[in-house]
Amino acid sequence: MSYLPNLSSFVSRRTALKMLGVGAVGAGLGYSRFSKPQPTVYQPDRLELPQNLQQKKTVCIVGGGLAGLACAYELTKRGFAVTLLEKTPQLGGKIASWKIRVGEDKFMMEHGFHGFFPQYYNLKSIVRELAIEDNFKSLEFYSVLFREGEYKPEVFRPSHSAFPWNIVDLAIASPNRFQWGINLINLKHLQVFHAITGFRIPQTFKNYDTLSVADWVAEDFPQGLYDLYFLPFAKSSLNAPDRLSVGELLQFFHFYFFGNPEGLAFNGTRDDMGTSLVQPIAQFIVNNGGKIVTEATVKEIQCQDGKIDSLRYQQGNLQTDVPFWVERNRLLDNGKYYGAGDRLYLAAQETEALSLTCTHQGCSVRKQAAGGFICPCHGAIYDARGKVLQGPAKRDLAAFNIVQRQGDRVQLVAKNPVATGEETAIAADYYIIAADVPGTKHLFDLMQGEIDADIYTKVQKLAVSDPFAVGRFWLDRDFTWEQSNFTSLSGYDLTDSITLYHRIQTQFIEWSERTGYSVVELHAYCYKEKEFPTQDALLATFEKELFEIVPELQGAKILHKELVNQKNFSGYPPNSYRDRPETKTEIANLMFAGDWVKMPFPCGLMERAVSSGLLAANAIIHEEGLQQRSLFSVNPEGLLKI
């Protein structure tokens, strides 16, 4: 049932409609105020076709994140012989989990909290088919908290109303409704209103993809609307306003709010996401004949006659004999640093480089005045050559040879490559690249033979957003908290959200009940490297802002801290939509999957990754004359479409 507060204590529905200028629109809608719209089916098959293969067909999927897993799930279910290759030791990509130790306790660590929204129809369909609904729990409501006190906290709850009634509900419930600043007599404000309520593919991108969000809102934009919704939700897309296309933001808003009848409350996982979601999908793939290979590094992709002919990979750890390119980091001193986040390298010599990724938990070590290195997270110490001197790290920093230099980038190869398995060749009927943007570019660098120039150019144009960071802290006290257990934050220098893990996930709930302590995570969605060039700066700012956000924790002892810091989220900058690759490529037997793929219907974040994987599976299924999987989304167009 829709969340409706006591109207007498706020404003009437008629008043709210007048505030928004949608009274006439609401009166003319063809469905009831309380009739929940159903998900839209994307291009359903009109014929009854076979579900499963009758002859053997092979598929090789490169990338074990949500996109690759979803694709492998659907194809193995249909009888395809699938081999899934993942470069890292853990499946899941940005929702992967790994073991850590805190004192005498062991926990599963992740890349940061992810919310599972109710309009994630395609992801939810896999969860339902696997019968793992109990692995998720409702967070009941969702808050946005503002730093300076100019605005009161916004609270979002489950809803079953589509536009314009969802806006009416929001206007009635919002304590900041009179600060939105919308004046529909103002032409610019009217244009903004039409843009956010009239999303349509591809017209919205044709009209708005040339603009950044920062430029769009710079002149005569409703300030309250920007502060309360556009800024916090734009950053939730993991792209900063100055680097995010307005077209992509409008899709984001349409999918998460204006075209979404489900509301903004969401679920979290009862355990870590690897246990709750990744492992059940992976187990299904294996149980249905699929093969999963982790720590698999692709060495070469052979192309011939407009197709991929074969692929070679070697199993081992990340230090292989496959060379890779890395960009110079000009924000760090002396010009000898390359890479960013937790993939940082120091080329202290002309022909050699050293990885600055701590071999304990992956933080970036800091160079000391005496020439050695120290980890800012857990205190591991290395000498100037990267040899470990003091734990908890047990392995030396990885060393690399500089193969060649090209402008602002260098090509590196491991100095002491390690492999645990033999080199393996795969000749499949179909190939799917489901890696992230840096990984996809690297795979195209490994292609040999006849390579389509158009698709190569499109891949090289793909962008990566500003880096993100997660600081998770174990503290020696608990505290009261009136907001949601996951709360978006606005106005802080670094922090964009806070998650109270000791009130969400079982492993931390049990630890908190036993000790009386807390586990808190702060997340920076897309910070500027110039402002926080080192992981020391990130940790110091996270700690400072934690005690400001939760004053009750001032004086608490930090028992343990973990930092996750990466630069591999997909970027959606202005002028990128036109050349964004689609699922089917110019290489006949190659499909793309990932949240960077141009999608034909509205979706975002995890749902975009899963939907892209299922779309790639459908492309192969269609080629084999089988019944495609039904894919779902919110209403694909805004009611006030432009």
N, C-alpha and C positions, 0 to 999 in steps of 0.2 A: 504494500500500500504506500502511496506517496506520503512523503513527510510534509505535513502542513501544520505550522504553528498556529496558535490562537490568533485569528485574524484581528480580533478586536483590540489586541495589544499592539498591533502594528498599523498597517494601512490596508484599505480595502483592495480587493482584486481590481476593481475599476480604476482606482487611483494608481495602482502599480502599472496597469496597462497604459494609462495616459502618460505616466512617467517615461515609458519606453516607446510610446508611439506605435504599439502593436495591437491596439484594440480592434481595428478593422480587420487586420490579418487574422487575429484569433477568432473573430466571429465568423470568418469565412472558411475556416478549416473543415475538412471533411471527416474528422474523427473527434471523438468525445474527449473532454478534459481528462477523464479517468480511464480511457481506453489506451492500453499500452501498445505502441507500434511494435511490429515484429521485425526481426532482422531481415535484411535484404539478401536474397540469394544472387550471387554473381554468376552470370552466364550458365544457368543449369542446362544439362543435356536434355534434348527433346526426344531422344530415342532411348529405347531400352537396349543397352549394350552389355556384353559380358563384363563381369567384375574382375576376373583373375586371368592371368596369362595361361596359355595352353602350351607354350614353348619357351625354352630358356632364353632370357635376355639379361645381360649384365649391365650394371651401373656402378660407376666409381664416383663417390662424393668426397670432395676435399673440403674439410671444415666441419668440426663437431660441435658447433654452437647450436642454438635453437633452430636456425634455418636448416642446417644440415640434418639435425636429428629429426625434425618434422618431415623432411623429404624422405629420409631413409625409412621412417616409420610407415609412411603411406605406401612406398614402393615395395617394402618387404611384405606388407599385408596383402599386396596384389600378386605376389609370387615372383618378383624380380630378385635376381641374385645381386645383392648390394654389398659393396665394400666401402666402408666409411673410414677415411683417414683424418686423424687429428694430430696436429703438430705437438701440442702440449701433453703432459701426463694426465690431465683431467678433461673430461668432456664437459660441455655446457657453455663454453665461450665466456660471455660476460655474466652468466649465472653459475659458473663453475664453483666448486667448493673444494677445500683442501684442509688437512689436519694441521692443527697447531697445538702447542703446549703452553699452558699458563700455570706456572707453579707445578703442583701435582695433578692438575686437571688437564684433560684434553678436550678441545672443541673443534668444530668445523667452521672455518673462516670462509668468507665470500667476498665478492667484488663490491658489495654494498646492497642495501635493501632495495627490493623491487616489489611494486604493488601489482596485483593481478586484478584488473578492472573488470566489471561485469560485462562490458561490451567486447571483451576479448573472446568473441564467439568461436573462432577457429582453434585457439589454444584450449578453450574450455571443452570443445568437442573431443579433443584428444584426451584430456583429463577424464572426461566422462566415459569414453571408450575403454580406458585403462582402469576404470573404477577406483580412482585415487582421489576422489573429491574430499575425503576425510583428511588428506594431507594439507588442506588449506583451512584457514580460519578467518572469519570476518573481523575487520578492524573497526566496524560499526560506524565510524564517522572519520572525517578527515579535516584537519585544521590548517589554516594559513596564518602565521603569526608575524606581526610587523614590528620592527625594531624600535623605531622612534616614538611610537605611541600615537602617531597622527591618525592611524586607523585601528579600529578594534579587530580582534581576531575574526576571520571568516571561517565558518563551519559548513562543510558539505556532507550531506547524508544521502542514503539511497533514495532514488526517485523512480517513478514509472511514467513520466510525462515527457513528451517531445516538445520541440519549439512550437509556439512561444511560451507554453505553460512552464517549461523548466526555467525560463528567465523570470517569469512572474513569481514562481516559487522562490527563486533566488532573491528577487527584489524584496519580497515580503519578509524573508528570513534574514537578509543581510543587515547588520547594524550600521553598515556604511552606505546604504542605498542612496542617501541624499548627497553623497560625495562622489558618485560615479562621474558626474560632470558631463553627461550626455545632453546635448541641446540639438534636437532634430531640425530646428529652424536654421541652424548653422550648416551650410552646405558640406563642409569637410566632415562634420560629425555624421551627417546623413550618409555620406559616402562610406564612412567607416562602418556604420550600422549595416548598410547593404552588403559590404564586403564580408563581414563576419557571419552574416545570416544567409548569404547567398552562394556558398561554396559550390563549385562545379568543376569537374575535370573535363577537358583541359583548360576551360575558359579562365578559371581563376589564376592558373599559372601563366597564361598568356598575358593577363592584365597586371599581375603583381610579382612575377618571378624576378623582374629586373631590379626590384627595390629590396634593401635590407630593412629589417624591422626598425632599427635605430633611425634610419632616414625617414621612414614612414611616419613615425610618431614625433618627429622633431618639431613639427610645426602644427599648431592648432589641433592637437589631439586631446581627447578627454583625459585629463591627467589622472583622475581617480580610477578610471577604467584601466589605464596602463599600470598604475602602481598596484592595484588590487588583483588584477587578473593577468594582464598581458605579460608583465615582467616575470612574476614567479612561474607562470605556466610556460612562457617561452623558454626559460632556462631549464624547465623540466624536460624539454625536448633534447637537452644536452648540447644545445647550440646557443651561443651568446647572441643577443639582439643585433650587435653590429656585424655579425657574420651569418645571420639567418635570413633566408628568403621570406618575404611576406607571404608568398604563395604557400610555402611549407607551413608557416605559422597558421594560416587560415585552415589548412587541412588538419593540423593538429587540434585547433579549436573546434572544428566541425566534428571530428571523430570523438573527442573527449567531452564535448559539451553540447554544442548547438544541434548536432545531428544525433545525439546519444540520449535515448530515453531511460537509461539505467541509473543515472546519477554518478557522482564522483567518489562514493565510498568504495572501498576495495578490500581484497583479501591479502593476507600474507601467508607464508608457509609455516606449518607447525614446527618443522625441522629446517635445516639448511636446504637451499634450493636444489643442491645436488641430490640429496637424499629424497626430497619430496617430489621432484619432477624429473630431473635428468636421469637418474638411475632407473626409474620405471620405464621410461621411453627406451633407453639403451637395452634393458633386459628384454623388452618386447622385440626389438630388432634382432637380437641374438637368438631368441627363442624361435623366431620365424626364419632362421637361416641366414641372417645377415652377418657380416664380418666387420668387427670394429678394431681398428689398429690405432693405438695412441702412440705418442712419441714418434710419429711417422713424418719424416721430412721428404718432401717431393724434391727430386734432383733434376728431372727433365721431363718436358712434355713435348712429344713429337706430333707435328701437324702435317697432313698430306691430303691433297684433293679436297680442300674445304672442310676437313674434319680433323678431330684429334685421333691420331692413329694408336698412340700408346702413352703410358705414363710410367715413370720409374720413381720408386721411393726407397728410403732406407730407414729402418727403425733404430732408434737410439735416443740419447738425450738431445737437448737443443744445440749442443756444440758439435756440428757436423762439418763435413767438407764442402757443403754447398755455400758458395759466396752470396752475399746480400749487400744491398745498398742502404746507407743511412745518411740523413741530412745533417749538416752542421747546425749546432745550437749556438746562435749568436748572442743569446741572452746570458750565457755564462762566460767568464773571463778568459782571455788569451786565445780564443778562437780554436782551441784544441778539443772541444767537447762536441760530440755528435749524438743525435737522438734526443729523446725527452722522456719524462715520466720515469718508469722503472726499466726503461730500455735505453740507458745512457752509457756512452763510451768515451774514454779519454785517450786521444792519440798523442801521448806524451813524446813519442819518437816518430821519426819519419816513416818507418816501415812497420810499426807495431801499435796496437791499441789494446786497451784493457777495459773489460766490462766493469761498470761500477754497480752492478746488481749484486747485492749481498746474497751469498749462497745459503743463508739461513731462511729468510722469509720473503726475499725479493725487494726489500727497500733499496734505495740508492745510497751508497756510502759517500761520505764527505771526505775530501782531501784535507789532510792535516798540514800545518806549517812545516813540520819536520819531514814531510814527504809521504807518510803513510795514509791510511784511510780508516774511518770509523763509521759504523752504522748508527744513524740517529734514532733508530727504533729500539734496538735491543743490545747495542753496545759491542758488537763484534769488531775486532781490530785486525787490520791487515798491514803488511809493510808496503814499501813503495812499489814492489813488483807484484803485489796482489797476494802474497802468501799469508795465510791466516795465522795470526799470532795469539788471538784470544777469542774464545767462543762467545755466543753459542754456535756460530758458524763452524763447520767442520771441513769445508772444501775451500780451496783458493779461488780468488776471482778468475773468471775465464779470460784467457789471452787470445788475441786475434792478430793475424797478419793483414796489413793493408795491401790489397791486391792492386788497386788502381785508384786514382783520384780524378774527379770530374766536376769542375766548378765547386759548388758548395756541398758536395757529397763525396763519400769514400765508399769503396767496396771492400768489405771485410770477409775473412774466412777464418774459421777456428784454427788456432795454432796446434792444438792437440785434440783433433776430432775424436769423438767416442761413438761407437755404434754397437748395439747389442744384437742386431739381426742382420741378415744378408740383404743385399740389394734385391728388390723385387720389381718385376715388370707387370703392368696390368694393361691388357688390351680389351676394353669394354665397348659395349654397343653405345652407351651414353655416358657423358661426364657432366658433373655438376660442380661448379665452384661456389662454395658456400662459406668462404673465408671472410674476414673483415677487410676493410679497404686496403690497409698496408699489405695484408697477406695476398689479396687478389692481385695487386700490382706486382708483387714479388713473383707470383705464379706466372704472370704474363712475361716477366723477364726471363723465365726459364723455358719459354716456348721456343722450339726449334722447327725449321722447315717453313712451310707456307702459312703465314699468319695474316689474317684479314686486317688491313690497315685501319679501317673504320672502328672496329671494336677495340683494337689496341689503343687508339686515340681516346675513345670514350672512357676506357678504364684508367688511363693516365690522368684524365681530368677529374676523377673522383676526389673528393675532398675529405679531410679529417677535421673534426671539430676541435675546439680548444680542449686541453686536457682536463680530466676529472680526477678527483681525489676523495678518498674515504679514510677517515680517522676513527678507529674503534677503540674505546677506552673501558677498561675494567677498573672500577672505583670501590673504595672501602666503605661506602655508605649508599643507602637508597635515598629517595627524595619524593616529594609530592609533585604531581604534574597534572594540571587541569586540562591540557589539550590532548589531542589524539596521540596514540603511541608512535605513530609516524606523523610528523608535522612539518609542513613546508615553512621556511623562514625567508623573510625578505628584509633587505636593508643592511645585512652584515657584509663585512669586507670579503669574506671567503665562504662562509657556511650558508648552504641553501636548504638544508633539512636536518632534522634530528630524529633518530629512531631509538626507542627504548626496547632493546632486544630482550631484556630480562622480564618484559611483559608480553612478548610475542612468541619467541621460539622456546621449545621445550627444554633444550639443553641449558639455556641461560635462566629460564624460570626456575629449574631445579637447583641450579647453582646459587641463585639469589635467595631462594627459600632456605637453603642450607647455611648460607653465610650472612645474609642480610645486606649483601652488596648489590651493585648495579653494573650493567653493561650498556654503554651509550655509544651511538655512532653518529658522527657528523659527516655530511656529504657536500662536496663542492662540485656542482654539475659541469661547469665550463669556466674555470678560472683563467685569468690572464697570466701567462708565464712571466711576463715582464714584472708583474707585481709580486709573484711568488716563484722565483727562479730555481729554488732548491727545496728538497724535502724537509730540511730543517725549518725553513720559513713556513712551510705548510703545517708541520706539526706544532710549531710555536703558536701560530695563529689559531689553529683548531683548539688548542688548550686554552688560550686566552678567551676565545669566544664561547667555549663550553661553559666556563664559569660565569660569563655574562648572561648567557641564555638560561642557565639554571643556577641562580645565585646561591641556592641551598647547598650546592656542591663546593662552594668556596671553602678551602681548607681541607678538602678530601684528598686522600692519597691515591695517586694513579698507580695501581698495582701492575698493570700491563697495558701496552698500546700496540696497535697494528695499523700500518699505513698501506693503502692500496692507491697507486698513482699511475695512471695510464693515459696514453694519447692514441687511441684507436677507435673512438666512436665516430660514426658516420657524420659527415658534414653536409649541410644543405644550404650552401651559400647562394646569393643572387646569381641568376643566369646559369644555374646548373641543371634545371629541369629538362630542358630540351635535349641535352646530350646524355642524360642519365641512362645507363643501359637498362633494357627490359629483360624479362625472364628468358625469352628465346633470343639467341644471338646469331650473328652472321656466320658463326661456325656451326655447321648443321647439327652436330651431335653434342653441342655444349649448351647447357642451361646455367643461368645465374640464380642464386638465392642469397638473401641477406637483406638487412634493413636499408641498404643503400640502393636497392633495385627500384626502378620506377614501377609503382603499383597502379593498377587500373581502378582501384576502389580505395576509399579512405581507411587508413589504419596507422598505427604508431607503435614505436618501441617494441616490446616483446611480441605483440600481436602482428606487427609488421614483419618481424623476422619469421615467425611461424607461418604466416600467410604466404610469404614469398617462397618458403620451402614447399608448401603444399601446392602453390601455383606451378613451381618447377616440376613437381611430381606429376601434376595434371598434364603438363605439356608432353611428358614422356608417355603417360597413360593414353593420351589422345592419339599420339603417333602409333600406338599399338592397337588402336581400335577398341579400347576399353571404356567403360563408364567412368567419367571423371567424378572426383569427389566434389560434393557441393561445398562451396565456400561462402562465407557470410560476412556481412559488414552492417554498419548502421546505414540509414538512408543515405544513398550516395550523393544526393544533392540537397542544398539548403532550400527551404521553402520560398525564400525571397531571392531565388537564383538570378544571377546577373547575366 
